């Protein structure tokens, strides 16, 4: 048996879902495949074509983090057990179309695994329940202060459409743009260096934004995040923030505006504006959020100036991993050739790992 969950892309809305911001994103036609078989026990036996090791644990045990890639799936079992009783185990193997890093591979792997567990144990989950379960695994089991962007895009994405999601109210809608595929294309650029959020400065950035909120808090206490703070109030009182807090909060408020303007541009198929907003988002990630690794910043700088590239930004948190480029479809081949040539001149040691992959927008995971 086999399950598949697509990766997601997030053209606009970087680093703000954990502050209950408004974000954009959708699912694409590459992702994680999980091939599995039911076994006559309560054991879970997992392997991967992308990572070393075979891991085994029992559904009935009190599973805890062990510091390996199977932690996410121990977490899925533990969180799922809070709501359902189940006992049928499985043996399965994961394979990703790209290495981890910015493409939400942890989230898509969890959803592919969750789909398999639910299938063999006859558990039915709604789309909203899947999104919430993955969120709980990341927060409660893995200790990551992420938002709901990744699973929302992978579950709610629609072909030829962009998802716009309010992560506070969880209200979302998709905006179709069938004209996009005629003239434009998204490219995922994998830097050749994997990323692990658990070991990155991701949680540190969230803590820095928490300090911004504490200083600016006006006792509205709707959600305890920067979403509580009206922009006019921020502009009036931002001078009480230190230099780091000012940079982090500036990114949040400017990114919220870029998502709003991006929605308007996407509706009109104005990809010149949309691409410009993507590039501005990446620059803010570099200078205000300070999240870009050297290889990603170099890749950004060389790619954004290539003829036919309309915009570019990091995918995910920007601590290594992948980036996203918006390009003119008619120039895709020459753009890919030039990116590879320029990047591998800088990093010839990454020739075997570096990848540029054209992707198309597709429906989210099949439930």
LUMBA-155293 format. One record per residue (C-alpha): y negated, z, x. Coordinates in steps of 0.02 Angstrom, whole numbers, padded with zeros to 5 digits, always signed. Layout:
// LUMBA-155293
YZX
...
This chain:
// LUMBA-155293
+00000+00000+00000
-00178-00029+00055
-00355+00029+00015
-00520-00040+00078
-00695+00033+00081
-00845-00070+00139
-00972-00013+00267
-01151+00008+00211
-01316-00053+00278
-01483+00035+00251
-01629-00083+00285
-01761+00046+00234
-01754+00233+00208
-01706+00298+00380
-01682+00486+00406
-01752+00539+00237
-01604+00559+00120
-01575+00735+00188
-01754+00773+00131
-01713+00703-00042
-01815+00546-00010
-01798+00376-00093
-01690+00254+00006
-01622+00077+00001
-01453+00009+00051
-01298-00083-00004
-01117-00119+00041
-01062-00267+00149
-00906-00372+00168
-00833-00280+00318
-00767-00103+00321
-00617+00013+00338
-00440-00032+00287
-00311+00105+00261
-00129+00054+00250
-00015+00192+00189
+00149+00241+00111
+00196+00391+00005
+00317+00512+00089
+00434+00639+00013
+00337+00793+00067
+00164+00870+00064
+00127+00811+00242
-00019+00699+00289
+00018+00593+00444
-00127+00488+00509
-00151+00362+00648
-00287+00236+00690
-00294+00069+00778
-00467+00117+00841
-00437+00295+00903
-00301+00380+01002
-00184+00510+00931
-00071+00538+00781
-00118+00690+00676
-00014+00785+00551
-00062+00923+00430
+00000+00992+00265
-00087+00985+00097
-00035+01164+00059
-00102+01237+00221
-00277+01306+00245
-00339+01165+00355
-00484+01192+00474
-00581+01083+00595
-00489+01044+00756
-00620+00938+00844
-00531+00770+00825
-00558+00616+00717
-00438+00680+00583
-00558+00822+00538
-00641+00716+00405
-00475+00693+00315
-00429+00876+00329
-00597+00903+00246
-00559+00780+00106
-00397+00871+00066
-00479+01043+00070
-00626+00993-00041
-00513+00898-00162
-00401+01052-00177
-00549+01149-00247
-00540+01043-00405
-00362+00975-00418
-00185+01031-00383
-00083+00897-00294
+00065+00893-00178
+00115+00715-00133
+00084+00671+00048
+00068+00506+00140
+00081+00420+00307
-00056+00295+00347
-00156+00200+00477
-00342+00162+00482
-00422+00005+00551
-00608-00030+00556
-00692-00200+00569
-00818-00121+00689
-00819+00037+00797
-00908+00189+00725
-01095+00210+00737
-01228+00183+00604
-01117+00087+00483
-01057+00244+00392
-00879+00226+00457
-00845+00412+00429
-00896+00399+00247
-00802+00236+00215
-00647+00306+00301
-00653+00459+00190
-00669+00354+00034
-00524+00240+00085
-00416+00393+00120
-00473+00480-00040
-00428+00326-00142
-00252+00330-00071
-00227+00516-00102
-00290+00499-00279
-00180+00348-00312
-00016+00429-00263
-00061+00595-00347
-00126+00513-00507
-00299+00589-00489
-00444+00497-00571
-00619+00521-00500
-00782+00450-00564
-00902+00362-00446
-01015+00514-00451
-00871+00630-00407
-00823+00524-00256
-01002+00527-00191
-01014+00716-00215
-00845+00748-00133
-00890+00651+00025
-01058+00742+00030
-00966+00910+00020
-00846+00862+00159
-00991+00817+00274
-01090+00975+00232
-00962+01110+00200
-00820+01058+00313
-00901+00956+00453
-01066+01052+00461
-01177+00898+00454
-01343+00904+00360
-01327+00727+00291
-01382+00661+00122
-01291+00553-00007
-01350+00383+00055
-01188+00325+00137
-01061+00356-00002
-01186+00302-00134
-01206+00130-00055
-01019+00111-00029
-00979+00156-00209
-01129+00089-00305
-01171-00068-00206
-01174-00236-00296
-01153-00414-00234
-01317-00503-00193
-01411-00342-00232
-01501-00198-00149
-01475-00020-00208
-01628+00091-00226
-01580+00275-00238
-01681+00432-00273
-01578+00560-00178
-01662+00705-00270
-01629+00652-00449
-01480+00540-00399
-01555+00405-00508
-01516+00233-00439
-01531+00050-00486
-01485-00114-00404
-01604-00261-00388
-01518-00430-00381
-01587-00566-00269
-01475-00720-00276
-01603-00820-00177
-01576-00710-00024
-01411-00790+00029
-01484-00965+00025
-01609-00934+00165
-01574-00767+00247
-01436-00666+00328
-01409-00489+00390
-01329-00464+00561
-01247-00303+00620
-01267-00280+00807
-01145-00156+00882
-01217-00095+01047
-01047-00066+01126
-01069+00123+01130
-00993+00231+00995
-01090+00369+00910
-01034+00539+00845
-01157+00630+00733
-01071+00796+00762
-01119+00787+00947
-01292+00708+00923
-01465+00779+00890
-01447+00739+00705
-01444+00920+00645
-01585+00965+00765
-01698+00836+00680
-01655+00907+00510
-01702+01081+00571
-01868+01015+00636
-01906+00943+00464
-01859+01110+00389
-01994+01192+00495
-02119+01063+00431
-02074+01112+00253
-02092+01298+00287
-02269+01274+00351
-02321+01156+00212
-02229+01244+00070
-02339+01263-00084
-02211+01366-00181
-02154+01224-00291
-01975+01254-00231
-01902+01109-00327
-01777+01069-00191
-01835+01157-00033
-01860+00992+00060
-02010+00885+00107
-01990+00798-00061
-02075+00954-00133
-02234+00915-00038
-02355+00790-00121
-02423+00662+00000
-02604+00707-00038
-02567+00888+00006
-02481+00835+00167
-02631+00730+00220
-02748+00875+00186
-02651+01011+00277
-02547+00919+00408
-02657+00988+00549
-02564+01154+00538
-02409+01067+00608
-02371+01059+00793
-02350+00892+00882
-02163+00877+00852
-02175+00928+00669
-02318+00806+00643
-02213+00662+00710
-02061+00706+00605
-02160+00728+00444
-02261+00569+00478
-02099+00473+00483
-02043+00545+00317
-02201+00503+00221
-02225+00330+00296
-02040+00288+00268
-02055+00335+00085
-02198+00210+00070
-02098+00076+00161
-01956+00094+00036
-02078+00073-00108
-02155-00083-00031
-01982-00147+00015
-01928-00140-00167
-02074-00251-00214
-02036-00373-00073
-01850-00382-00115
-01887-00419-00298
-01996-00567-00245
-01878-00626-00107
-02023-00597+00013
-01915-00573+00166
-02061-00593+00286
-02134-00431+00218
-01963-00349+00202
-01923-00388+00384
-02091-00324+00443
-02059-00160+00352
-01887-00147+00436
-01968-00166+00608
-02102-00038+00565
-01964+00080+00509
-01877+00062+00676
-02037+00091+00774
-02065+00250+00675
-01886+00303+00711
-01920+00279+00897
-02092+00358+00911
-02099+00482+00766
-01917+00531+00739
-01871+00504+00922
-01694+00452+00882
-01663+00292+00979
-01546+00288+01127
-01596+00180+01275
-01470+00042+01236
-01526+00032+01053
-01709+00028+01101
-01677-00110+01227
-01578-00206+01097
-01719-00183+00972
-01853-00243+01093
-01762-00400+01147
-01703-00448+00972
-01863-00427+00871
-01954-00559+00973
-01821-00695+00953
-01872-00844+00847
-01797-00829+00673
-01778-00638+00676
-01885-00569+00535
-01850-00385+00559
-01738-00259+00643
-01700-00074+00640
-01567+00051+00691
-01423+00081+00573
-01391+00263+00535
-01472+00398+00641
-01500+00288+00794
-01402+00395+00918
-01305+00246+00990
-01197+00138+00877
-01265-00013+00782
-01424-00096+00725
-01468-00215+00583
-01565-00378+00598
-01636-00486+00458
-01637-00669+00511
-01665-00845+00447
-01495-00914+00400
-01527-01086+00472
-01551-01009+00645
-01406-00885+00643
-01301-00966+00779
-01444-00987+00903
-01505-00810+00868
-01332-00737+00901
-01316-00836+01063
-01486-00779+01124
-01456-00596+01079
-01291-00597+01173
-01367-00682+01324
-01516-00564+01338
-01421-00404+01300
-01277-00438+01417
-01400-00479+01555
-01456-00298+01537
-01284-00222+01505
-01148-00337+01577
-01026-00190+01577
-01028-00193+01385
-00973-00374+01369
-00804-00331+01293
-00874-00204+01171
-01039-00283+01113
-01028-00376+00947
-01146-00470+00832
-01073-00489+00657
-01152-00586+00511
-01122-00493+00348
-01141-00529+00162
-01186-00408+00022
-01037-00363-00087
-00985-00244-00224
-00944-00066-00176
-00769+00004-00162
-00644-00044-00295
-00593+00113-00389
